[in-house]
Amino acid sequence: MTLAQGSWPTYTDAALDSVRRERREVERECRAFQRFRQRIQTLDTQTPRFERSVVGVDQSLTSAEKSVRDTIEPWYRETVMAVDHYGDVYGDSFEASLSAEFGVDMLVLISEATTFSPLIKQRLLEAAQQCIDNRQVFLETLQDEFTTLKDAQSTVQGSREAIAELDSTESQGISDTELTERYDTLHTLNDECKSWIQQRQEEIHAQRIDRSADVDAYTDLCSYLYEDLEVDYPVLATFVDLLEIISQYE
């Protein structure tokens, strides 16, 4: 029998495109947080008003006073929220974004403070660095996923070549030695597919993403990367289909 050209699984092609796109977006976000952090570093700090206040003087925030947020928000919008994909991927407000990335406490702090204190500066720098670190770790995960997809493609190509060799030989009228070799080839291909499936299932259970500091952002990597594709688990789907192809030759 001869397998039709279009019958081979191609899920990994679209999956590679998704990983490439995600990697570009995360790299842009890293650079955006780095720019935001650099701006924060340029700000001079001041002693908080309550540390130099006069006893009996009301130090409450008046409508004429500006909060630290009035400085921070434009910078955040011009860097973190200015990446090309922000609207499509996040599409949220400044309050929602800063709360997700830096924590609700940070949003409250910069909204109520009128003095850019050393403490506020340090906390902003640390929060921005944590966002950068999270994304750099995620980039390593994406590189691992990219490598896995390429390896899967290489395995499928090897299977195609082996199957093509079987197609070129009639199963009837061949020697016992050739039949044994045919069986061994199919057995090897079958075992290779099952090994891939087992390994991939273990990876799926172990993989978690942290592109954002928001706890709700945690999910398994495949569901996150491939939710818009034909299948959520392209590597698994590839080798399940490949097992079906191999079974047609047994």
Backbone hydrogen bonds in HBPLUS format (Angstrom, degrees):
<---DONOR---> <-ACCEPTOR-->    atom                        ^
c    i                          cat <-CA-CA->   ^        H-A-AA   ^      H-
h    n   atom  resd res      DA  || num        DHA   H-A  angle D-A-AA Bond
n    s   type  num  typ     dist DA aas  dist angle  dist       angle   num
A0007-SER N   A0004-ALA O   3.09 MM   3  5.42 164.5  2.12 113.7 118.5     1
A0013-ASP N   A0010-THR O   3.09 MM   3  5.70 151.6  2.17 116.7 124.2     2
A0015-ALA N   A0011-TYR O   3.20 MM   4  6.42 155.2  2.27 145.2 152.7     3
A0016-LEU N   A0012-THR O   2.92 MM   4  6.00 154.2  1.99 143.5 148.0     4
A0017-ASP N   A0013-ASP O   3.31 MM   4  6.65 153.9  2.38 142.5 149.1     5
A0018-SER N   A0014-ALA O   3.04 MM   4  6.37 150.6  2.13 145.6 153.5     6
A0019-VAL N   A0015-ALA O   3.00 MM   4  6.32 155.9  2.06 150.7 156.8     7
A0020-ARG N   A0016-LEU O   2.94 MM   4  6.16 161.4  1.98 150.8 155.9     8
A0021-ARG N   A0017-ASP O   3.00 MM   4  6.20 161.8  2.03 147.7 152.3     9
A0022-GLU N   A0018-SER O   2.92 MM   4  6.11 163.2  1.95 149.4 154.2    10
A0023-ARG N   A0019-VAL O   2.88 MM   4  6.01 157.1  1.93 148.8 155.2    11
A0024-ARG N   A0020-ARG O   3.04 MM   4  6.31 156.6  2.09 148.2 153.9    12
A0025-GLU N   A0021-ARG O   3.06 MM   4  6.35 160.5  2.10 150.7 155.7    13
A0026-VAL N   A0022-GLU O   2.93 MM   4  6.15 164.5  1.95 154.8 158.7    14
A0027-GLU N   A0023-ARG O   2.99 MM   4  6.10 158.2  2.04 147.7 153.7    15
A0028-ARG N   A0024-ARG O   3.08 MM   4  6.31 152.4  2.15 144.5 151.7    16
A0029-GLU N   A0025-GLU O   2.98 MM   4  6.28 151.8  2.07 146.3 154.4    17
A0030-CYS N   A0026-VAL O   2.93 MM   4  6.20 154.2  2.00 149.1 155.6    18
A0031-ARG N   A0027-GLU O   3.11 MM   4  6.39 162.3  2.14 146.9 150.9    19
A0032-ALA N   A0028-ARG O   2.91 MM   4  6.14 149.4  2.00 144.4 153.6    20
A0033-PHE N   A0029-GLU O   2.95 MM   4  6.20 163.1  1.98 155.2 157.9    21
A0034-GLN N   A0030-CYS O   2.97 MM   4  6.18 149.1  2.06 145.5 154.9    22
A0035-ARG N   A0031-ARG O   2.93 MM   4  6.21 151.5  2.01 145.4 152.4    23
A0036-PHE N   A0032-ALA O   2.95 MM   4  6.24 158.9  2.00 148.5 154.5    24
A0037-ARG N   A0033-PHE O   2.87 MM   4  6.00 160.0  1.91 144.9 150.7    25
A0038-GLN N   A0034-GLN O   2.93 MM   4  6.12 150.2  2.02 143.1 151.2    26
A0039-ARG N   A0035-ARG O   3.09 MM   4  6.38 149.5  2.19 145.5 152.7    27
A0040-ILE N   A0036-PHE O   3.09 MM   4  6.45 157.6  2.14 150.5 156.3    28
A0041-GLN N   A0037-ARG O   3.02 MM   4  6.29 151.1  2.10 146.0 153.8    29
A0042-THR N   A0039-ARG O   3.06 MM   3  5.29 137.1  2.25 101.4 113.1    30
A0043-LEU N   A0040-ILE O   3.14 MM   3  5.46 152.9  2.21 108.6 116.4    31
A0046-GLN N   A0116-PHE O   2.86 MM  70  5.74 148.4  1.95 133.4 142.5    32
A0051-GLU N   A0048-PRO O   2.97 MM   3  5.59 154.2  2.04 116.4 124.4    33
A0052-ARG N   A0049-ARG O   3.05 MM   3  5.38 147.3  2.16 107.7 117.0    34
A0057-VAL N   A0054-VAL O   3.07 MM   3  5.68 159.7  2.11 143.4 142.7    35
A0065-GLU N   A0062-THR O   3.10 MM   3  5.44 150.7  2.19 108.4 116.9    36
A0070-ASP N   A0067-SER O   3.09 MM   3  5.55 141.6  2.24 108.0 117.0    37
A0068-VAL N   A0113-ALA O   2.75 MM  45  5.73 147.9  1.85 153.6 154.8    38
A0071-THR N   A0068-VAL O   2.98 MM   3  5.57 148.6  2.08 115.0 123.6    39
A0072-ILE N   A0068-VAL O   3.05 MM   4  6.33 166.1  2.07 152.3 156.7    40
A0069-ARG N   A0110-ILE O   2.79 MM  41  4.92 134.2  2.00 146.9 134.4    41
A0073-GLU N   A0069-ARG O   2.81 MM   4  5.47 168.6  1.82 147.6 151.6    42
A0076-TYR N   A0072-ILE O   2.93 MM   4  6.15 157.8  1.98 159.5 166.7    43
A0077-ARG N   A0073-GLU O   2.90 MM   4  6.12 162.0  1.93 157.9 162.6    44
A0078-GLU N   A0074-PRO O   2.94 MM   4  6.05 148.6  2.04 142.4 151.0    45
A0079-THR N   A0076-TYR O   3.34 MM   3  5.32 150.3  2.43  97.1 105.5    46
A0080-VAL N   A0076-TYR O   2.98 MM   4  5.45 109.0  2.50 132.1 149.1    47
A0081-MET N   A0076-TYR O   3.15 MM   5  6.48 166.4  2.17 151.7 155.2    48
A0082-ALA N   A0079-THR O   3.21 MM   3  5.19 155.9  2.27 102.3 109.4    49
A0086-TYR N   A0083-VAL O   3.07 MM   3  5.49 168.7  2.08 121.1 124.4    50
A0089-VAL N   A0085-HIS O   2.93 MM   4  5.98 166.7  1.95 168.9 172.9    51
A0090-TYR N   A0086-TYR O   2.80 MM   4  5.44 156.6  1.86 145.6 153.8    52
A0091-GLY N   A0086-TYR O   2.95 MM   5  6.12 151.4  2.03 137.3 143.8    53
A0097-SER N   A0093-SER O   2.92 MM   4  6.05 162.5  1.95 150.1 155.4    54
A0098-LEU N   A0094-PHE O   2.87 MM   4  5.96 176.8  1.87 160.0 160.9    55
A0099-SER N   A0095-GLU O   3.03 MM   4  5.99 155.2  2.09 141.1 148.6    56
A0100-ALA N   A0096-ALA O   2.98 MM   4  6.09 153.1  2.06 141.5 148.8    57
A0101-GLU N   A0097-SER O   2.91 MM   4  6.12 157.9  1.96 154.5 160.6    58
A0102-PHE N   A0098-LEU O   2.71 MM   4  5.45 160.1  1.75 144.7 151.9    59
A0103-GLY N   A0099-SER O   2.89 MM   4  4.30 130.5  2.14 107.5 119.2    60
A0106-MET N   A0103-GLY O   3.18 MM   3  5.53 130.2  2.44 103.6 115.0    61
A0108-VAL N   A0104-VAL O   3.04 MM   4  6.38 162.8  2.07 158.3 162.3    62
A0109-LEU N   A0105-ASP O   2.90 MM   4  6.04 156.9  1.96 144.6 151.6    63
A0110-ILE N   A0106-MET O   3.01 MM   4  6.23 171.7  2.02 157.9 157.5    64
A0111-SER N   A0107-LEU O   3.10 MM   4  6.08 139.5  2.27 139.3 150.5    65
A0112-GLU N   A0108-VAL O   3.05 MM   4  6.15 142.2  2.20 148.1 155.9    66
A0113-ALA N   A0109-LEU O   2.96 MM   4  5.95 152.2  2.04 151.2 158.6    67
A0117-SER N   A0115-THR O   2.96 MM   2  5.62 118.1  2.36 111.4  94.5    68
A0121-LYS N   A0117-SER O   3.06 MM   4  6.32 167.1  2.08 155.7 159.3    69
A0122-GLN N   A0118-PRO O   2.93 MM   4  6.08 162.9  1.96 148.0 152.6    70
A0123-ARG N   A0119-LEU O   2.94 MM   4  6.14 161.2  1.98 151.0 156.2    71
A0124-LEU N   A0120-ILE O   2.96 MM   4  6.13 158.6  2.00 152.8 158.1    72
A0125-LEU N   A0121-LYS O   2.96 MM   4  6.16 162.4  1.99 152.2 157.2    73
A0126-GLU N   A0122-GLN O   2.93 MM   4  6.10 160.6  1.96 149.2 154.6    74
A0127-ALA N   A0123-ARG O   2.93 MM   4  6.03 156.6  1.99 143.3 150.0    75
A0128-ALA N   A0124-LEU O   2.94 MM   4  6.07 164.2  1.96 150.8 154.9    76
A0129-GLN N   A0125-LEU O   2.98 MM   4  6.12 156.3  2.04 143.9 150.9    77
A0130-GLN N   A0126-GLU O   2.93 MM   4  6.12 149.7  2.02 143.5 151.7    78
A0131-CYS N   A0127-ALA O   3.11 MM   4  6.42 150.9  2.20 144.9 151.9    79
A0132-ILE N   A0128-ALA O   3.07 MM   4  6.40 151.7  2.15 145.0 152.8    80
A0133-ASP N   A0129-GLN O   2.81 MM   4  6.07 163.7  1.83 153.5 158.0    81
A0134-ASN N   A0130-GLN O   2.86 MM   4  6.03 161.8  1.89 149.5 154.2    82
A0135-ARG N   A0131-CYS O   3.18 MM   4  6.32 158.6  2.22 140.9 146.1    83
A0136-GLN N   A0132-ILE O   2.91 MM   4  6.17 149.1  2.00 149.9 159.3    84
A0137-VAL N   A0133-ASP O   2.99 MM   4  6.25 155.6  2.05 152.2 157.9    85
A0138-PHE N   A0134-ASN O   2.98 MM   4  6.25 153.0  2.06 141.1 149.3    86
A0139-LEU N   A0135-ARG O   2.81 MM   4  6.06 144.9  1.93 142.8 152.1    87
A0140-GLU N   A0136-GLN O   3.21 MM   4  6.51 145.8  2.33 138.2 146.0    88
A0140-GLU N   A0137-VAL O   3.10 MM   3  5.19 122.2  2.45  95.8 109.9    89
A0141-THR N   A0137-VAL O   3.10 MM   4  6.51 149.6  2.20 143.9 152.5    90
A0142-LEU N   A0138-PHE O   2.85 MM   4  6.18 153.2  1.92 150.0 157.6    91
A0143-GLN N   A0139-LEU O   2.92 MM   4  6.17 149.2  2.01 143.1 151.3    92
A0144-ASP N   A0140-GLU O   3.01 MM   4  6.30 153.8  2.08 144.9 151.6    93
A0145-GLU N   A0141-THR O   2.94 MM   4  6.24 154.2  2.00 146.3 153.8    94
A0146-PHE N   A0142-LEU O   2.85 MM   4  6.07 154.5  1.91 146.8 153.8    95
A0147-THR N   A0143-GLN O   2.97 MM   4  6.19 159.9  2.01 147.9 152.8    96
A0148-THR N   A0144-ASP O   2.95 MM   4  6.21 155.4  2.02 146.7 153.6    97
A0149-LEU N   A0145-GLU O   2.96 MM   4  6.23 160.2  2.00 151.2 155.8    98
A0150-LYS N   A0146-PHE O   3.01 MM   4  6.29 159.0  2.06 150.3 156.0    99
A0151-ASP N   A0147-THR O   2.89 MM   4  6.11 156.6  1.94 148.9 155.8   100
A0152-ALA N   A0148-THR O   2.85 MM   4  6.08 152.5  1.92 148.1 156.1   101
A0153-GLN N   A0149-LEU O   2.95 MM   4  6.23 156.5  2.00 146.7 152.8   102
A0154-SER N   A0150-LYS O   2.96 MM   4  6.23 153.4  2.03 145.3 152.6   103
A0155-THR N   A0151-ASP O   2.93 MM   4  6.22 151.8  2.01 147.0 154.4   104
A0156-VAL N   A0152-ALA O   2.93 MM   4  6.22 160.4  1.97 152.5 157.5   105
A0157-GLN N   A0153-GLN O   2.91 MM   4  6.14 156.2  1.97 148.3 155.0   106
A0158-GLY N   A0154-SER O   2.98 MM   4  6.25 153.9  2.05 144.6 151.4   107
A0159-SER N   A0155-THR O   2.94 MM   4  6.24 150.8  2.03 147.1 155.4   108
A0160-ARG N   A0156-VAL O   2.86 MM   4  6.14 151.4  1.95 148.2 156.4   109
A0161-GLU N   A0157-GLN O   3.03 MM   4  6.32 156.3  2.09 147.7 153.4   110
A0162-ALA N   A0158-GLY O   3.02 MM   4  6.26 153.6  2.09 142.5 149.8   111
A0163-ILE N   A0159-SER O   2.82 MM   4  6.01 159.7  1.86 151.7 157.3   112
A0164-ALA N   A0160-ARG O   2.78 MM   4  5.93 152.9  1.86 145.1 153.3   113
A0165-GLU N   A0161-GLU O   3.05 MM   4  6.26 145.1  2.18 138.6 147.0   114
A0166-LEU N   A0162-ALA O   3.09 MM   4  6.47 147.3  2.21 139.8 148.6   115
A0167-ASP N   A0163-ILE O   2.81 MM   4  6.12 151.9  1.88 149.5 158.1   116
A0168-SER N   A0164-ALA O   3.09 MM   4  6.31 136.9  2.28 137.5 147.9   117
A0169-THR N   A0166-LEU O   3.05 MM   3  5.32 159.1  2.10 107.7 114.4   118
A0179-LEU N   A0175-SER O   2.94 MM   4  6.26 151.5  2.02 148.3 156.8   119
A0180-THR N   A0176-ASP O   2.89 MM   4  6.13 154.5  1.96 147.4 154.1   120
A0181-GLU N   A0177-THR O   2.96 MM   4  6.25 156.0  2.02 145.8 152.4   121
A0182-ARG N   A0178-GLU O   2.90 MM   4  6.10 149.5  1.99 141.7 150.2   122
A0183-TYR N   A0179-LEU O   2.88 MM   4  6.17 160.5  1.92 148.9 153.9   123
A0184-ASP N   A0180-THR O   2.86 MM   4  6.09 162.7  1.89 151.8 156.8   124
A0185-THR N   A0181-GLU O   2.95 MM   4  6.11 153.7  2.02 143.6 150.4   125
A0186-LEU N   A0182-ARG O   3.04 MM   4  6.33 166.9  2.06 153.7 156.3   126
A0187-HIS N   A0183-TYR O   2.85 MM   4  6.03 158.6  1.90 152.7 159.5   127
A0188-THR N   A0184-ASP O   2.90 MM   4  6.04 156.3  1.95 146.0 152.0   128
A0189-LEU N   A0185-THR O   2.95 MM   4  6.20 163.0  1.98 152.2 156.7   129
A0190-ASN N   A0186-LEU O   2.88 MM   4  6.01 157.1  1.93 146.9 153.5   130
A0191-ASP N   A0187-HIS O   2.95 MM   4  6.14 162.7  1.98 148.4 152.8   131
A0192-GLU N   A0188-THR O   2.94 MM   4  6.10 152.9  2.01 146.4 154.2   132
A0193-CYS N   A0189-LEU O   3.07 MM   4  6.32 156.9  2.13 147.5 152.5   133
A0194-LYS N   A0190-ASN O   3.07 MM   4  6.36 165.8  2.09 153.0 156.6   134
A0195-SER N   A0191-ASP O   2.90 MM   4  6.06 151.0  1.98 145.8 154.0   135
A0196-TRP N   A0192-GLU O   3.02 MM   4  6.27 155.7  2.08 145.8 151.9   136
A0197-ILE N   A0193-CYS O   2.96 MM   4  6.26 159.2  2.01 152.4 157.9   137
A0198-GLN N   A0194-LYS O   2.98 MM   4  6.17 163.9  2.01 148.9 152.7   138
A0199-GLN N   A0195-SER O   2.94 MM   4  6.07 168.2  1.96 151.3 155.1   139
A0200-ARG N   A0196-TRP O   2.86 MM   4  5.95 158.8  1.91 149.0 155.3   140
A0201-GLN N   A0197-ILE O   3.01 MM   4  6.15 156.8  2.06 146.7 152.5   141
A0202-GLU N   A0198-GLN O   3.16 MM   4  6.41 154.6  2.23 147.3 153.6   142
A0203-GLU N   A0199-GLN O   3.04 MM   4  6.32 151.2  2.12 144.8 152.9   143
A0204-ILE N   A0200-ARG O   2.92 MM   4  6.16 157.4  1.98 152.5 158.0   144
A0205-HIS N   A0201-GLN O   3.26 MM   4  6.48 156.7  2.32 144.1 148.8   145
A0206-ALA N   A0202-GLU O   3.22 MM   4  6.40 139.0  2.40 136.9 147.8   146
A0206-ALA N   A0203-GLU O   3.04 MM   3  5.04 125.0  2.35  94.3 109.2   147
A0207-GLN N   A0203-GLU O   2.84 MM   4  5.92 140.4  2.00 153.8 164.2   148
A0217-ALA N   A0214-ASP O   2.93 MM   3  5.42 157.9  1.98 113.5 120.9   149
A0218-TYR N   A0215-VAL O   3.15 MM   3  5.86 169.8  2.16 120.5 123.6   150
A0224-TYR N   A0220-ASP O   3.24 MM   4  6.47 153.8  2.32 151.8 159.6   151
A0225-LEU N   A0221-LEU O   2.86 MM   4  6.08 167.6  1.87 160.3 163.4   152
A0226-TYR N   A0222-CYS O   2.85 MM   4  5.61 164.4  1.87 153.2 157.6   153
A0229-LEU N   A0226-TYR O   3.03 MM   3  5.24 163.5  2.06 112.1 117.3   154
A0237-ALA N   A0233-TYR O   2.90 MM   4  6.11 169.4  1.92 161.2 164.8   155
A0238-THR N   A0234-PRO O   2.90 MM   4  5.91 148.6  2.00 137.9 146.4   156
A0239-PHE N   A0235-VAL O   3.19 MM   4  6.48 162.1  2.22 152.8 155.0   157
A0240-VAL N   A0236-LEU O   2.94 MM   4  6.13 147.2  2.05 152.4 162.4   158
A0241-ASP N   A0237-ALA O   3.03 MM   4  6.12 163.4  2.06 146.0 150.3   159
A0242-LEU N   A0238-THR O   2.93 MM   4  6.14 148.8  2.03 139.1 149.0   160
A0243-LEU N   A0239-PHE O   2.97 MM   4  6.01 149.3  2.06 134.1 141.0   161
A0244-GLU N   A0240-VAL O   3.24 MM   4  6.55 150.0  2.33 140.9 148.3   162
A0245-ILE N   A0241-ASP O   3.02 MM   4  6.41 149.4  2.12 146.0 154.5   163
A0246-ILE N   A0242-LEU O   2.93 MM   4  6.22 163.6  1.96 153.2 157.0   164
A0247-SER N   A0243-LEU O   2.95 MM   4  6.15 153.4  2.02 145.6 152.9   165
A0248-GLN N   A0245-ILE O   3.11 MM   3  5.45 142.0  2.26 104.7 115.1   166
A0249-TYR N   A0246-ILE O   2.94 MM   3  5.54 161.1  1.97 118.0 124.3   167
A0250-GLU N   A0247-SER O   3.30 MM   3  5.20 155.3  2.36  98.0 105.2   168
